[in-house]
Amino acid sequence: MNDIISQLKGFARRFDRYFLDFLDDEVTAYKSISPDTILLLSEIKRMFESGGKRLRPAQLYYSYLACGGKDEEKAMKAAVSAEMLHTFAVIHDDIIDKSDTRRGFPTCHKYLEDYHRKNKFVGDGAHFGLSQAILTGDLALTLADKSLMNSGFSATVTLKAKKVFDDLRTELVAGEFLDVYAEYLPQNINEDYVIKILKYKSGYYTCGYPLLLGAVLAGGGAKLETGLFEVGEKSGIAFQIQDDILGVFGKEEQVGKSVDSDLKEGKKTLLIIKAYETATDDQKEILRRVLGNHNAASKDLSKVRQIIRQTGAYDYAHHKAVTLIKEAQSQLSKLPLVDPGKKFLTDLTQFLLEREF
């Protein structure tokens, strides 16, 4: 796994320059509106520089290479769109989840709330932070589209990629809606509903569409486009299952956020719905009392973790992720791809399962 981590870090060092250069160009344009508006772009930059694995742009780029693409400069510029979309998603996701930190740093709305205080602005600082964070996310979403359209590919290829990108953004919002909607349902949801959320919120957005976009930009053809999208769907769902596991059982310093937040928010993950299925009446009572309780004590959260393990929910979720990754790897091995793109994508699928951050 160390090899793929090194490759991701190497990619990030090259990619980050393209992302920051694109932002610098936008700063010039925004200055003509008002110097105050630079805060929006500065906050996108701060969020970007706070960390992240650059998984989405890396998959777009290496999918492009794996499908025989030759213009690495244009592929890097197009990959900016994938990371910019991710920036939009995490800013809005942190607002929805009421998160204070991400990757060990203040979330966008909390940082801007503090900005209000430090600059001695008048009015409601919390509302200022939320409002400006929403607008920062909106700008990132707009710039995601702009960076793809300005990547330098031919008009025909760009328009085809734009259609794919539009589908990605539409389905990402639908997946986020279902995720939030499920939290407020009075009844438990079933596994099919959970998998649908994982597919649209993460499977397509994290892996499926980045791989598909790379294939489209390379002119890989229908077989590669369909095959890579299916590989990405499976590996993306496995990624999110692992993310949910880390969100409960991970180490906070590695995950970069509280490992209690998912339980306190009452997120209906695969871990939780499977725990409910086989829990005893006493265990169900504990789950009902603790999950979704923002004031839950540490000892009660520990009891929930024990129940997840005792009911076999942890093992079930992990096995599900392993199965999906094996299916993705099998499909990937059969596609007529070329190195170094193919090797990177193969190594990455295993990393998505084994990662601890």
HELIX and SHEET records of a PDB file:
HELIX    1   1 ASN A    2  LYS A   31  1                                  30    
HELIX    2   2 PRO A   35  THR A   37  5                                   3    
HELIX    3   3 ILE A   38  GLU A   49  1                                  12    
HELIX    4   4 LEU A   55  ALA A   66  1                                  12    
HELIX    5   5 GLU A   72  ILE A   96  1                                  25    
HELIX    6   6 CYS A  108  LYS A  118  1                                  11    
HELIX    7   7 GLY A  125  MET A  149  1                                  25    
HELIX    8   8 ALA A  155  TYR A  184  1                                  30    
HELIX    9   9 GLU A  191  LEU A  198  1                                   8    
HELIX   10  10 LYS A  199  GLY A  208  3                                  10    
HELIX   11  11 TYR A  209  ALA A  218  1                                  10    
HELIX   12  12 ALA A  222  PHE A  249  1                                  28    
HELIX   13  13 GLU A  252  VAL A  255  1                                   4    
HELIX   14  14 SER A  261  GLU A  265  1                                   5    
HELIX   15  15 LEU A  270  THR A  278  1                                   9    
HELIX   16  16 ASP A  281  VAL A  290  1                                  10    
HELIX   17  17 SER A  298  GLN A  310  1                                  13    
HELIX   18  18 ALA A  313  LYS A  334  1                                  22    
HELIX   19  19 GLY A  341  GLU A  354  1                                  14    
SHEET    1   A 2 THR A 101  ARG A 102  0                                        
SHEET    2   A 2 PHE A 105  PRO A 106 -1                                        
END                                                                             
